Amino acid sequence: QLTKRQIAIHKLIQFMHRDGMGYRKISDFLNRSGIKTHTKKPWSNSKVHSNLKRMQERDRRIALRNRTYQSKVLEFRIRE
């Protein structure tokens, strides 16, 4: 489970990235704002990239997990 803080930071990163900012500019902004990673370390451009990538992967996994599939039974026989 993600914390509210992690979700808020991700949404901020996602907004800035969609607005055209690069990973280094985003990490500089987060560090200047005093926002640390969940491990209390400063941000780097690779950590920003990883945050965006991991959240995309997480969203895909959740979508697949919640997907429903139709059941099919083919050539069912009871043998004695």
The 8 nearest C-alpha neighbors of each residue, nearest first, counted from 0:
[[1, 2, 3, 5, 6, 57, 4, 61],
 [0, 2, 5, 3, 6, 4, 7, 54],
 [1, 3, 5, 4, 6, 0, 7, 37],
 [2, 4, 6, 5, 7, 1, 8, 0],
 [3, 5, 7, 2, 6, 8, 1, 9],
 [6, 4, 8, 2, 7, 3, 9, 1],
 [5, 7, 9, 3, 4, 8, 10, 2],
 [6, 8, 4, 10, 9, 5, 3, 11],
 [9, 7, 11, 5, 10, 6, 4, 12],
 [8, 10, 12, 6, 11, 7, 13, 5],
 [9, 11, 13, 7, 8, 12, 14, 6],
 [10, 12, 8, 14, 9, 13, 7, 15],
 [13, 11, 9, 15, 14, 10, 16, 8],
 [12, 14, 10, 16, 11, 15, 9, 17],
 [15, 13, 11, 17, 12, 16, 10, 18],
 [14, 16, 18, 12, 17, 13, 20, 11],
 [15, 17, 20, 13, 19, 18, 14, 12],
 [18, 16, 14, 19, 15, 13, 20, 12],
 [17, 19, 15, 16, 20, 14, 13, 21],
 [20, 18, 16, 17, 21, 15, 14, 22],
 [19, 21, 16, 15, 18, 24, 25, 22],
 [22, 20, 24, 23, 25, 16, 19, 15],
 [21, 23, 44, 25, 24, 47, 26, 48],
 [22, 24, 44, 26, 25, 21, 27, 43],
 [25, 23, 27, 21, 26, 22, 28, 20],
 [24, 26, 28, 22, 23, 27, 29, 21],
 [25, 27, 23, 29, 42, 43, 28, 24],
 [28, 26, 24, 30, 25, 29, 31, 23],
 [27, 29, 25, 31, 26, 30, 32, 24],
 [28, 30, 32, 26, 34, 27, 31, 25],
 [29, 31, 33, 27, 32, 28, 34, 41],
 [32, 30, 28, 33, 29, 27, 34, 26],
 [33, 31, 29, 30, 34, 28, 27, 35],
 [32, 34, 30, 31, 35, 29, 41, 28],
 [35, 33, 29, 32, 30, 36, 41, 31],
 [36, 34, 39, 41, 40, 33, 42, 37],
 [35, 37, 39, 38, 40, 41, 42, 34],
 [36, 38, 39, 35, 5, 40, 4, 34],
 [37, 39, 36, 40, 35, 41, 42, 34],
 [40, 38, 35, 36, 37, 41, 34, 42],
 [39, 41, 36, 35, 38, 42, 37, 34],
 [42, 40, 35, 30, 36, 43, 39, 34],
 [43, 41, 26, 46, 30, 36, 35, 40],
 [44, 42, 46, 26, 45, 47, 41, 23],
 [43, 45, 23, 22, 47, 46, 26, 48],
 [46, 44, 48, 43, 47, 49, 22, 42],
 [47, 45, 49, 43, 48, 44, 50, 42],
 [48, 46, 50, 44, 45, 49, 22, 43],
 [49, 47, 45, 51, 46, 50, 52, 44],
 [50, 48, 46, 52, 47, 51, 53, 45],
 [49, 51, 47, 53, 48, 52, 46, 54],
 [52, 50, 48, 54, 49, 53, 55, 47],
 [51, 53, 49, 55, 54, 50, 48, 56],
 [54, 52, 56, 50, 55, 51, 49, 57],
 [53, 55, 57, 56, 51, 52, 58, 50],
 [56, 54, 58, 52, 53, 57, 59, 51],
 [57, 55, 53, 59, 54, 58, 60, 52],
 [56, 58, 54, 60, 55, 59, 53, 61],
 [57, 59, 55, 61, 56, 60, 54, 62],
 [60, 58, 62, 56, 57, 61, 63, 55],
 [61, 59, 57, 63, 62, 58, 64, 56],
 [60, 62, 64, 58, 63, 59, 65, 57],
 [63, 61, 59, 65, 60, 64, 66, 58],
 [64, 62, 66, 60, 61, 65, 59, 67],
 [63, 65, 61, 62, 66, 60, 67, 59],
 [66, 64, 62, 63, 61, 67, 60, 68],
 [67, 65, 63, 64, 62, 68, 61, 60],
 [68, 66, 65, 69, 64, 63, 70, 62],
 [67, 69, 70, 66, 71, 65, 63, 64],
 [70, 68, 71, 67, 72, 66, 73, 65],
 [71, 69, 68, 72, 67, 73, 66, 75],
 [70, 72, 73, 69, 68, 74, 75, 67],
 [71, 73, 75, 70, 74, 69, 76, 68],
 [72, 74, 75, 71, 76, 70, 77, 69],
 [75, 73, 76, 72, 71, 77, 78, 70],
 [74, 76, 73, 72, 77, 78, 71, 70],
 [77, 75, 78, 74, 73, 79, 72, 71],
 [76, 78, 79, 75, 74, 73, 72, 71],
 [79, 77, 76, 75, 74, 73, 72, 71],
 [78, 77, 76, 75, 74, 73, 72, 71]]
